[in-house]
Amino acid sequence: MSRNPERPSKRAAQKSDASEDDYVMKRQRNNAAVNKTRQKKRQEEVETIQRVQELREENKNLERTVESLRNELNLLKEMVLSFASQNKTNK
């Protein structure tokens, strides 16, 4: 009984089908994992952009506060100098 080399045996076909099913399942799991990872990365990028915007706004507010405090400091310095010079002239 000679075998036909072009046609695989039933056992080889079953083994091939099983390994092909394994491969398909592994690919599906891998694709799902890749999609999950990419989605997580996109979400992290969105959160990072939002955080940058929040920090920029906070920085602007802090810069305004610093400018206001500098102005107040200069005003108080002028008041102290004015008071000191008035005391000198009154003595």
RAUR-V365913 format. One record per helix or strand of 3 or more residues. SS is the DSSP state (~ for helix, > for strand). FROM is the first residue (numbers start at 0). LEN is the number of residues. If there is no record, write none. Layout:
SS_FROM_LEN, SS_FROM_LEN
//
This chain:
~_9_81
//
